[in-house]
Amino acid sequence: MKLLTSWKLFSTALFFYSLGFGQITGRFAPPPGQILVFAGQDNQSVGGTAKYRDGYVDNIGVPAGITHYVYFTEGWTNKFNRSFVKGKVDGLNEETEWAAGPMNQKAYLDSPVLDRCVMHLSISMEGNSEDKIADGSYDHLIDELVDFVKDHSDHPFLIRIGYEFDGSWNAYDPVNFKAAFRRIVEALQDAKLTNFATVYASSSGAKPQQFIDYDPGTEYYDWVGYSWWGGDHDGKAALDFARKVKKPVFIAEATPRGIFFEKEDPQGIWDSWFTKFFLHIENNQDVIRAISYINADWEAQDMWAGDGWGQTRLETAPLLKSKWLEKMAESQFVNASEKPFNLIGFPTEKPRTLLSGSYKDSSLSIESRVEDLIRRMTVEEKVAQLTGWWDPNEEKLLKDGKIFDPSFYANHCPHGIGQLGPLHNMTVEEDIRQYSAVQEYFRKRTRLGIPAIQHDEAAHGFM
């Protein structure tokens, strides 16, 4: 067997270098330079519904999206003495309260004021529920979620499953977390839904290894997210991970934690927290595509009272509200008036699949697909793509007949191959048989399914 590496190495390297830096892509992500703005986190803080009309929406404006929370748990009582009933997803179809303000996702979708808003639906599995989701015990809750998303097909959903996966307060088991995440995504995909994307999100202080330990597989999520409270290193691991897997970033929760707007100097608040927040966005504009401001009176809610979370409702501080609106008027920030659905490619007829966002997704650019494929390849697979082989003993190969069996190529090319050298003096029928065997193995039986190039020269009639 002869290795034909020099021309292949040169041409492949030239192609790879010509691509430049990889593009950040993701389902329902706006174009580079555009950032979706969300507001959360409880119905009273957000407003804009029939029952609650004095929140962010009513006093600041309608954002591009709404951040909301639901619980996948049954019969569990949290430390604030709130119990979760059996048989339904808490906070999805009707109002509930678990010590963090009123929660009702359906109220937002029933509001005509919010008909241009993306829904950021965050699923908690607190109370050791990830194991019950993973083993199928909570399939009825998953079914309720699937039906809900299906029934509201006129809105896109960013679904943040098991948010803040690394948080000690959640105590998620990594194995069960990954299985639960996959089970929820697979159920949504099995329903052929076209109006959802998924978010894999940490807390503010996740460690790099935790992103690896809890990762359900990049094919299961479209975005990477994190919470940002103002720390110098908030979100660093998430940002590094997102760049590695080429996914857009969602700052899924952000608020001036520990600041009471009515008690402190507003200009000082702006110069410290808000200036730092927008600088953080600017410094990471290559990946950040969405932010969510948590507009809450934390101290008024039992879950946060006494823990120094503060009061961060923008409408209570005129100067902060004015400066926030000035920032929101900048071209990069997308609110409802900028028609976010158009920017994110919604509606779409294409359901999400495990191919979405991967190198097998034909809707992506060639550059994005190549970048994703290279990221997945092992060193052995990369080397194999830079090599080729040709056995000059053609008569023996034809006589043995092994070239018509896919296992022949499996034995010689376990990691794939860049190109196969010529075999002459075959009939048309033999050419077809060999070609079928070659691609049967390389496209269907290798790990990544990269086809092999069959090489010959025009001088031999190979046209």
Secondary structure by P-SEA (a helix, b strand, c coil): cccccaaaaaaaaaaaaaaccbbbbbcccccccbbbbbbbccccccccccccccccccccccccbbbbbbbccccccccccccccccccccccbbbbcccccccaaaaaacccccccccbbbbbccccaaaaaaaccaaaaaaaaaaaaaaacccccccccccccccccccccaaaaaaaaaaaaaaaaaaccccccccccccccccaaaaaaacccccccccccbbbccccccaaaaaaaaaaabbbbbcccccccccccccccaaaaaaccaaaaaaaaaaacccccbbbbbcccccccccccccccccccccccaaaaaaaaaaaaccccccccccccccccccccccccccccccccccccaaaaaaaaaaaccaaaaaaaaccccccaaaaaaaacccccaaaaaaaccccccbbbbbccccaaaaaaaaaaaaaacccccccbbbbbbbbccccccc
